[in-house]
Amino acid sequence: MSSDLLRARIMVSHVDPSVDAEAVLSELRHNVRRLRRGLARRVRLRAVPRLDFRWDDRSDYVQRLQTLIAQGLESTEKGTK
């Protein structure tokens, strides 16, 4: 949220790495008016913030790290046998 509560950046990700990030963001942006109306009914604010959707690629980074760690452990185990 911005300091004046007029903008909200929403980081989006998905557990399936094959999901098309641009398609997801496009769908969210297409429905932003409906999302803001729903938010207005549930949240007591002077103004409903503008919603800015961004893809959060940290989950991709974590997935890559987990794969590398698993590969490293596997090669270490093979070396000790």
N, CA, C and O atoms as CSV, one atom per row, in Angstrom:
chain,resi,resn,atom,element,x,y,z
A,1,MET,N,N,0.843,-1.179,0.000
A,1,MET,CA,C,0.000,0.000,0.000
A,1,MET,C,C,0.890,1.245,0.000
A,1,MET,O,O,1.936,1.290,0.647
A,2,SER,N,N,0.449,2.222,-0.728
A,2,SER,CA,C,1.161,3.491,-0.685
A,2,SER,C,C,0.848,4.179,0.645
A,2,SER,O,O,-0.098,3.803,1.338
A,3,SER,N,N,1.635,5.168,0.990
A,3,SER,CA,C,1.442,5.832,2.280
A,3,SER,C,C,0.092,6.550,2.374
A,3,SER,O,O,-0.454,6.705,3.466
A,4,ASP,N,N,-0.451,6.992,1.218
A,4,ASP,CA,C,-1.754,7.661,1.234
A,4,ASP,C,C,-2.925,6.675,1.046
A,4,ASP,O,O,-4.082,7.090,0.975
A,5,LEU,N,N,-2.619,5.384,0.966
A,5,LEU,CA,C,-3.598,4.297,0.823
A,5,LEU,C,C,-4.408,4.364,-0.475
A,5,LEU,O,O,-5.501,3.803,-0.553
A,6,LEU,N,N,-3.878,5.044,-1.484
A,6,LEU,CA,C,-4.590,5.152,-2.751
A,6,LEU,C,C,-4.129,4.136,-3.784
A,6,LEU,O,O,-4.791,3.952,-4.806
A,7,ARG,N,N,-3.008,3.475,-3.537
A,7,ARG,CA,C,-2.482,2.467,-4.467
A,7,ARG,C,C,-2.059,1.233,-3.688
A,7,ARG,O,O,-1.456,1.327,-2.619
A,8,ALA,N,N,-2.386,0.081,-4.245
A,8,ALA,CA,C,-1.980,-1.181,-3.627
A,8,ALA,C,C,-1.278,-2.029,-4.686
A,8,ALA,O,O,-1.854,-2.339,-5.729
A,9,ARG,N,N,-0.048,-2.393,-4.411
A,9,ARG,CA,C,0.679,-3.301,-5.301
A,9,ARG,C,C,0.434,-4.715,-4.804
A,9,ARG,O,O,0.681,-5.029,-3.640
A,10,ILE,N,N,-0.049,-5.555,-5.688
A,10,ILE,CA,C,-0.384,-6.933,-5.333
A,10,ILE,C,C,0.537,-7.857,-6.110
A,10,ILE,O,O,0.523,-7.892,-7.341
A,11,MET,N,N,1.339,-8.605,-5.358
A,11,MET,CA,C,2.281,-9.537,-5.968
A,11,MET,C,C,1.568,-10.869,-6.161
A,11,MET,O,O,0.967,-11.402,-5.228
A,12,VAL,N,N,1.639,-11.405,-7.381
A,12,VAL,CA,C,0.913,-12.609,-7.762
A,12,VAL,C,C,1.904,-13.682,-8.182
A,12,VAL,O,O,2.889,-13.401,-8.864
A,13,SER,N,N,1.633,-14.915,-7.767
A,13,SER,CA,C,2.433,-16.046,-8.233
A,13,SER,C,C,1.526,-17.262,-8.323
A,13,SER,O,O,0.349,-17.204,-7.969
A,14,HIS,N,N,2.085,-18.348,-8.796
A,14,HIS,CA,C,1.315,-19.576,-8.944
A,14,HIS,C,C,2.225,-20.748,-8.628
A,14,HIS,O,O,3.419,-20.703,-8.921
A,15,VAL,N,N,1.678,-21.791,-8.037
A,15,VAL,CA,C,2.490,-22.944,-7.660
A,15,VAL,C,C,2.931,-23.755,-8.873
A,15,VAL,O,O,3.928,-24.474,-8.801
A,16,ASP,N,N,2.208,-23.654,-9.983
A,16,ASP,CA,C,2.563,-24.371,-11.201
A,16,ASP,C,C,3.466,-23.474,-12.049
A,16,ASP,O,O,3.007,-22.449,-12.553
A,17,PRO,N,N,4.751,-23.844,-12.217
A,17,PRO,CA,C,5.669,-22.975,-12.961
A,17,PRO,C,C,5.340,-22.848,-14.448
A,17,PRO,O,O,5.862,-21.955,-15.115
A,18,SER,N,N,4.480,-23.727,-14.981
A,18,SER,CA,C,4.145,-23.663,-16.402
A,18,SER,C,C,3.035,-22.651,-16.698
A,18,SER,O,O,2.698,-22.425,-17.860
A,19,VAL,N,N,2.468,-22.042,-15.653
A,19,VAL,CA,C,1.399,-21.056,-15.835
A,19,VAL,C,C,1.971,-19.819,-16.520
A,19,VAL,O,O,3.056,-19.347,-16.179
A,20,ASP,N,N,1.223,-19.308,-17.489
A,20,ASP,CA,C,1.635,-18.114,-18.231
A,20,ASP,C,C,1.362,-16.872,-17.377
A,20,ASP,O,O,0.210,-16.490,-17.167
A,21,ALA,N,N,2.424,-16.258,-16.895
A,21,ALA,CA,C,2.306,-15.105,-15.999
A,21,ALA,C,C,1.546,-13.963,-16.664
A,21,ALA,O,O,0.698,-13.333,-16.032
A,22,GLU,N,N,1.841,-13.693,-17.924
A,22,GLU,CA,C,1.167,-12.586,-18.611
A,22,GLU,C,C,-0.327,-12.833,-18.749
A,22,GLU,O,O,-1.116,-11.892,-18.658
A,23,ALA,N,N,-0.731,-14.078,-18.968
A,23,ALA,CA,C,-2.155,-14.397,-19.072
A,23,ALA,C,C,-2.859,-14.171,-17.729
A,23,ALA,O,O,-3.969,-13.641,-17.683
A,24,VAL,N,N,-2.208,-14.574,-16.654
A,24,VAL,CA,C,-2.785,-14.379,-15.315
A,24,VAL,C,C,-2.931,-12.890,-15.016
A,24,VAL,O,O,-3.988,-12.442,-14.571
A,25,LEU,N,N,-1.868,-12.125,-15.262
A,25,LEU,CA,C,-1.913,-10.685,-14.998
A,25,LEU,C,C,-2.941,-9.994,-15.882
A,25,LEU,O,O,-3.641,-9.087,-15.432
A,26,SER,N,N,-3.034,-10.415,-17.124
A,26,SER,CA,C,-4.006,-9.833,-18.046
A,26,SER,C,C,-5.429,-10.066,-17.550
A,26,SER,O,O,-6.261,-9.160,-17.605
A,27,GLU,N,N,-5.713,-11.262,-17.069
A,27,GLU,CA,C,-7.049,-11.584,-16.552
A,27,GLU,C,C,-7.365,-10.756,-15.303
A,27,GLU,O,O,-8.479,-10.252,-15.158
A,28,LEU,N,N,-6.402,-10.618,-14.414
A,28,LEU,CA,C,-6.618,-9.802,-13.210
A,28,LEU,C,C,-6.866,-8.347,-13.577
A,28,LEU,O,O,-7.768,-7.712,-13.031
A,29,ARG,N,N,-6.075,-7.820,-14.493
A,29,ARG,CA,C,-6.227,-6.422,-14.903
A,29,ARG,C,C,-7.554,-6.206,-15.621
A,29,ARG,O,O,-8.164,-5.143,-15.507
A,30,HIS,N,N,-7.996,-7.218,-16.358
A,30,HIS,CA,C,-9.269,-7.128,-17.058
A,30,HIS,C,C,-10.434,-7.037,-16.055
A,30,HIS,O,O,-11.440,-6.384,-16.330
A,31,ASN,N,N,-10.296,-7.681,-14.916
A,31,ASN,CA,C,-11.348,-7.729,-13.894
A,31,ASN,C,C,-11.123,-6.763,-12.740
A,31,ASN,O,O,-11.751,-6.913,-11.691
A,32,VAL,N,N,-10.257,-5.789,-12.898
A,32,VAL,CA,C,-9.884,-4.917,-11.786
A,32,VAL,C,C,-11.075,-4.114,-11.253
A,32,VAL,O,O,-11.154,-3.874,-10.048
A,33,ARG,N,N,-11.993,-3.699,-12.115
A,33,ARG,CA,C,-13.146,-2.923,-11.630
A,33,ARG,C,C,-14.021,-3.768,-10.712
A,33,ARG,O,O,-14.470,-3.299,-9.666
A,34,ARG,N,N,-14.259,-5.007,-11.106
A,34,ARG,CA,C,-15.072,-5.908,-10.277
A,34,ARG,C,C,-14.371,-6.201,-8.949
A,34,ARG,O,O,-15.013,-6.265,-7.901
A,35,LEU,N,N,-13.050,-6.377,-9.004
A,35,LEU,CA,C,-12.284,-6.632,-7.780
A,35,LEU,C,C,-12.335,-5.436,-6.837
A,35,LEU,O,O,-12.473,-5.606,-5.625
A,36,ARG,N,N,-12.226,-4.232,-7.385
A,36,ARG,CA,C,-12.284,-3.030,-6.550
A,36,ARG,C,C,-13.664,-2.844,-5.925
A,36,ARG,O,O,-13.772,-2.420,-4.775
A,37,ARG,N,N,-14.720,-3.161,-6.679
A,37,ARG,CA,C,-16.078,-3.070,-6.119
A,37,ARG,C,C,-16.239,-4.040,-4.953
A,37,ARG,O,O,-16.813,-3.692,-3.921
A,38,GLY,N,N,-15.728,-5.261,-5.124
A,38,GLY,CA,C,-15.798,-6.238,-4.037
A,38,GLY,C,C,-15.010,-5.781,-2.827
A,38,GLY,O,O,-15.438,-5.969,-1.688
A,39,LEU,N,N,-13.864,-5.183,-3.077
A,39,LEU,CA,C,-13.036,-4.657,-1.999
A,39,LEU,C,C,-13.759,-3.516,-1.278
A,39,LEU,O,O,-13.713,-3.423,-0.052
A,40,ALA,N,N,-14.414,-2.667,-2.031
A,40,ALA,CA,C,-15.135,-1.529,-1.435
A,40,ALA,C,C,-16.242,-2.000,-0.493
A,40,ALA,O,O,-16.516,-1.339,0.509
A,41,ARG,N,N,-16.882,-3.131,-0.797
A,41,ARG,CA,C,-17.934,-3.650,0.062
A,41,ARG,C,C,-17.386,-4.249,1.354
A,41,ARG,O,O,-18.107,-4.338,2.348
A,42,ARG,N,N,-16.115,-4.660,1.349
A,42,ARG,CA,C,-15.564,-5.381,2.503
A,42,ARG,C,C,-14.626,-4.555,3.380
A,42,ARG,O,O,-14.394,-4.906,4.537
A,43,VAL,N,N,-14.090,-3.474,2.849
A,43,VAL,CA,C,-13.069,-2.704,3.558
A,43,VAL,C,C,-13.565,-1.279,3.779
A,43,VAL,O,O,-14.091,-0.640,2.868
A,44,ARG,N,N,-13.391,-0.803,4.986
A,44,ARG,CA,C,-13.810,0.563,5.316
A,44,ARG,C,C,-12.628,1.511,5.140
A,44,ARG,O,O,-11.822,1.699,6.051
A,45,LEU,N,N,-12.541,2.101,3.959
A,45,LEU,CA,C,-11.502,3.085,3.660
A,45,LEU,C,C,-12.159,4.318,3.049
A,45,LEU,O,O,-13.255,4.246,2.493
A,46,ARG,N,N,-11.478,5.431,3.162
A,46,ARG,CA,C,-11.975,6.672,2.566
A,46,ARG,C,C,-12.107,6.511,1.053
A,46,ARG,O,O,-13.081,6.966,0.453
A,47,ALA,N,N,-11.119,5.859,0.446
A,47,ALA,CA,C,-11.135,5.603,-0.996
A,47,ALA,C,C,-10.609,4.194,-1.235
A,47,ALA,O,O,-9.713,3.729,-0.530
A,48,VAL,N,N,-11.168,3.522,-2.226
A,48,VAL,CA,C,-10.686,2.182,-2.574
A,48,VAL,C,C,-9.403,2.355,-3.388
A,48,VAL,O,O,-9.390,3.091,-4.375
A,49,PRO,N,N,-8.344,1.694,-2.988
A,49,PRO,CA,C,-7.071,1.883,-3.685
A,49,PRO,C,C,-7.089,1.346,-5.113
A,49,PRO,O,O,-7.824,0.412,-5.432
A,50,ARG,N,N,-6.277,1.947,-5.953
A,50,ARG,CA,C,-6.036,1.401,-7.284
A,50,ARG,C,C,-5.192,0.148,-7.102
A,50,ARG,O,O,-4.270,0.122,-6.287
A,51,LEU,N,N,-5.513,-0.885,-7.862
A,51,LEU,CA,C,-4.819,-2.155,-7.722
A,51,LEU,C,C,-3.799,-2.318,-8.843
A,51,LEU,O,O,-4.130,-2.219,-10.025
A,52,ASP,N,N,-2.575,-2.564,-8.455
A,52,ASP,CA,C,-1.473,-2.739,-9.404
A,52,ASP,C,C,-0.946,-4.161,-9.247
A,52,ASP,O,O,-0.273,-4.472,-8.265
A,53,PHE,N,N,-1.250,-5.021,-10.211
A,53,PHE,CA,C,-0.835,-6.418,-10.134
A,53,PHE,C,C,0.544,-6.596,-10.765
A,53,PHE,O,O,0.800,-6.123,-11.872
A,54,ARG,N,N,1.419,-7.283,-10.047
A,54,ARG,CA,C,2.774,-7.587,-10.541
A,54,ARG,C,C,3.056,-9.064,-10.305
A,54,ARG,O,O,2.605,-9.643,-9.317
A,55,TRP,N,N,3.799,-9.664,-11.215
A,55,TRP,CA,C,4.169,-11.067,-11.060
A,55,TRP,C,C,5.306,-11.187,-10.066
A,55,TRP,O,O,6.302,-10.471,-10.170
A,56,ASP,N,N,5.167,-12.073,-9.116
A,56,ASP,CA,C,6.190,-12.322,-8.102
A,56,ASP,C,C,6.987,-13.555,-8.527
A,56,ASP,O,O,6.527,-14.687,-8.372
A,57,ASP,N,N,8.171,-13.325,-9.058
A,57,ASP,CA,C,8.968,-14.454,-9.556
A,57,ASP,C,C,9.874,-15.051,-8.482
A,57,ASP,O,O,10.733,-15.881,-8.784
A,58,ARG,N,N,9.689,-14.639,-7.251
A,58,ARG,CA,C,10.495,-15.226,-6.178
A,58,ARG,C,C,10.207,-16.711,-6.018
A,58,ARG,O,O,11.097,-17.470,-5.636
A,59,SER,N,N,8.979,-17.141,-6.303
A,59,SER,CA,C,8.666,-18.561,-6.189
A,59,SER,C,C,9.457,-19.364,-7.219
A,59,SER,O,O,9.858,-20.495,-6.940
A,60,ASP,N,N,9.690,-18.794,-8.411
A,60,ASP,CA,C,10.523,-19.449,-9.420
A,60,ASP,C,C,11.952,-19.576,-8.908
A,60,ASP,O,O,12.605,-20.602,-9.099
A,61,TYR,N,N,12.425,-18.529,-8.259
A,61,TYR,CA,C,13.778,-18.519,-7.706
A,61,TYR,C,C,13.916,-19.589,-6.624
A,61,TYR,O,O,14.904,-20.322,-6.598
A,62,VAL,N,N,12.940,-19.678,-5.744
A,62,VAL,CA,C,12.960,-20.683,-4.670
A,62,VAL,C,C,12.937,-22.084,-5.274
A,62,VAL,O,O,13.663,-22.971,-4.825
A,63,GLN,N,N,12.104,-22.280,-6.293
A,63,GLN,CA,C,12.021,-23.589,-6.951
A,63,GLN,C,C,13.376,-23.971,-7.547
A,63,GLN,O,O,13.805,-25.116,-7.412
A,64,ARG,N,N,14.052,-23.029,-8.201
A,64,ARG,CA,C,15.381,-23.307,-8.783
A,64,ARG,C,C,16.381,-23.662,-7.701
A,64,ARG,O,O,17.179,-24.585,-7.869
A,65,LEU,N,N,16.345,-22.934,-6.585
A,65,LEU,CA,C,17.263,-23.230,-5.485
A,65,LEU,C,C,17.012,-24.623,-4.914
A,65,LEU,O,O,17.955,-25.362,-4.633
A,66,GLN,N,N,15.749,-24.978,-4.745
A,66,GLN,CA,C,15.426,-26.302,-4.224
A,66,GLN,C,C,15.923,-27.401,-5.161
A,66,GLN,O,O,16.425,-28.428,-4.704
A,67,THR,N,N,15.785,-27.191,-6.453
A,67,THR,CA,C,16.261,-28.169,-7.439
A,67,THR,C,C,17.773,-28.300,-7.357
A,67,THR,O,O,18.297,-29.414,-7.364
A,68,LEU,N,N,18.481,-27.179,-7.281
A,68,LEU,CA,C,19.951,-27.210,-7.197
A,68,LEU,C,C,20.414,-27.896,-5.914
A,68,LEU,O,O,21.368,-28.673,-5.934
A,69,ILE,N,N,19.749,-27.613,-4.813
A,69,ILE,CA,C,20.111,-28.248,-3.536
A,69,ILE,C,C,19.888,-29.756,-3.622
A,69,ILE,O,O,20.728,-30.540,-3.181
A,70,ALA,N,N,18.751,-30.156,-4.192
A,70,ALA,CA,C,18.461,-31.587,-4.329
A,70,ALA,C,C,19.507,-32.267,-5.208
A,70,ALA,O,O,19.949,-33.376,-4.909
A,71,GLN,N,N,19.899,-31.605,-6.288
A,71,GLN,CA,C,20.928,-32.167,-7.169
A,71,GLN,C,C,22.268,-32.275,-6.443
A,71,GLN,O,O,22.990,-33.260,-6.600
A,72,GLY,N,N,22.591,-31.259,-5.651
A,72,GLY,CA,C,23.843,-31.275,-4.892
A,72,GLY,C,C,23.846,-32.395,-3.867
A,72,GLY,O,O,24.847,-33.094,-3.708
A,73,LEU,N,N,22.729,-32.568,-3.170
A,73,LEU,CA,C,22.632,-33.646,-2.188
A,73,LEU,C,C,22.732,-35.011,-2.869
A,73,LEU,O,O,23.376,-35.925,-2.354
A,74,GLU,N,N,22.105,-35.136,-4.003
A,74,GLU,CA,C,22.138,-36.397,-4.737
A,74,GLU,C,C,23.561,-36.741,-5.174
A,74,GLU,O,O,23.991,-37.887,-5.049
A,75,SER,N,N,24.291,-35.749,-5.686
A,75,SER,CA,C,25.660,-36.019,-6.130
A,75,SER,C,C,26.579,-36.278,-4.937
A,75,SER,O,O,27.534,-37.044,-5.064
A,76,THR,N,N,26.319,-35.667,-3.794
A,76,THR,CA,C,27.106,-35.897,-2.581
A,76,THR,C,C,26.883,-37.343,-2.086
A,76,THR,O,O,27.825,-38.033,-1.695
A,77,GLU,N,N,25.617,-37.774,-2.117
A,77,GLU,CA,C,25.311,-39.133,-1.686
A,77,GLU,C,C,25.943,-40.171,-2.593
A,77,GLU,O,O,26.391,-41.217,-2.124
A,78,LYS,N,N,25.984,-39.890,-3.883
A,78,LYS,CA,C,26.623,-40.818,-4.817
A,78,LYS,C,C,28.130,-40.886,-4.577
A,78,LYS,O,O,28.743,-41.942,-4.732
A,79,GLY,N,N,28.716,-39.760,-4.200
A,79,GLY,CA,C,30.153,-39.705,-3.954
A,79,GLY,C,C,30.577,-40.413,-2.685
A,79,GLY,O,O,31.725,-40.844,-2.580
A,80,THR,N,N,29.677,-40.545,-1.710
A,80,THR,CA,C,30.022,-41.194,-0.432
A,80,THR,C,C,29.765,-42.693,-0.455
A,80,THR,O,O,30.173,-43.397,0.469
A,81,LYS,N,N,29.105,-43.190,-1.477
A,81,LYS,CA,C,28.787,-44.625,-1.528
A,81,LYS,C,C,29.880,-45.394,-2.195
A,81,LYS,O,O,29.784,-46.615,-2.327
